[in-house]
């Protein structure tokens, strides 16, 4: 380093933070520069123009019964019976151990219809 820069550095060691802040502002104003960080962002590289990376929309779903109001237990049991052909004991056991898959591997239209029927009964249904 040169003698001048060494002298300036020695003087800077003994100034307060307020004085250092004022010095930075004066340098920015006088020289027309900024002490703010500059963030450089690397441009995104486009490799392919065909959209092979976009996932296929899901078309097959599992209908999962998450919750239902206790006052609609019988109606929910009947609806599960229509969809699954399970026995009363299986239905009861599944309804007391929620969340439970009621129907699996159904297309979107059928899944939406099933969901709507259960929601009319006050139940909460997820499609997964």
N, C-alpha and C positions, 0 to 999 in steps of 0.2 A: 504494500500500500504506500501511497505517497504521504508526505508529511502533513499536507493540508487535510486529507481524509482522516488521518490519525488524530489530528487536533480536533476536528469536528466530532469524531466519535468520542473522544475524551470529554468534550463539553456536553454531549448528549447523555452521558452516563449520569449526570448530576441534575438533570431537569426533572420537574414533576410530570405526572401524567397529563395534567391540564395544559401545561406548557407544550408537551409533546403533541397533544391533540391540536392546539393552535398552530404549531409549526407545520403539521401535516396539511391543515386547511390552507395555510399561506402558500405552501409549496404547490398544492393543487391549483390554487387560483393563479399564482404567478406563472407557472409553466403550462397551465391548461391540461393538466393530467388528472387522473382519478386513482385513488388508492383502493377502490372497491375491487373485489375479486372478479375476474373475468372467467366465465365458465364456457369452455369450448365443448360442443357436443359433436360427437362423431356422427356423420350421416349414416342412415340405415342403408345397408346394401340389399338390393333387390336381386335375388338369384333367379327366380322363376316367375314368369307372368301367369302361369296356370296355377289356379288356387288349389293345389294338392294338399296344402297344410291345413285348410279349413276342415274341421270335423264334419262328418255327415250328421244331419239332423236325426235325432233319435226318433224312431218310429215304433218301437216295441217297448211297452211299459209294464211295470208291476203296480197294481193298485194296492196301496197300503192304508188300512184303517188305523188312524192315529188315536182318535178319541170320539166318543159319542155321549150325548146327554143320558143320564140314568133313566129318565122318564120315557125314553124311546127304545128301551132294551128289546122289547118284543118285536117291534117293527124292524129294528136292525137285524135281529136274529132271522126274521123271515126273509129279509133281503139277502143276507149271507147264504141262507139255505137255497134260495133260487139260483144264486150264482155258482155255488160250489157243490151242491148235492152232498154236503157233509151231514153227519148225524147231529142230533141235538147236543150230545156230550161234547163232540169236537167243536161245535159252534160256541157253546158256553165257555169251554176252556180257552178258545182263541180270543173271545171277547174280554175275558178277564186277564189276559196277558197281552195287552196292546203295547206298542204298535204291532200289527199283524198283517201279513200279505194275504189279501182276500182272493185276488186273482192275479196270475202272472202270465207274462208273455202275451199281452193283448195289444192290438193296434191303437193308435191315438183316438180314433173315433169311439171305439168301444170303451176305452178307458175314461174318456170324458163323460160318456153316458152313465157309466157306473158311478163316477165321482158325483155327478149331478144328482143321481138318485139318493145317494147317501147324504149329500149336503141338504137335500130337502127334508131329511129326517133329523137334521141338526148335527150330523157327524162331521168330523174333520178327516179328510182323505188326502193323501199325497200320491203323486204319480212318480215313480222312480224307475 
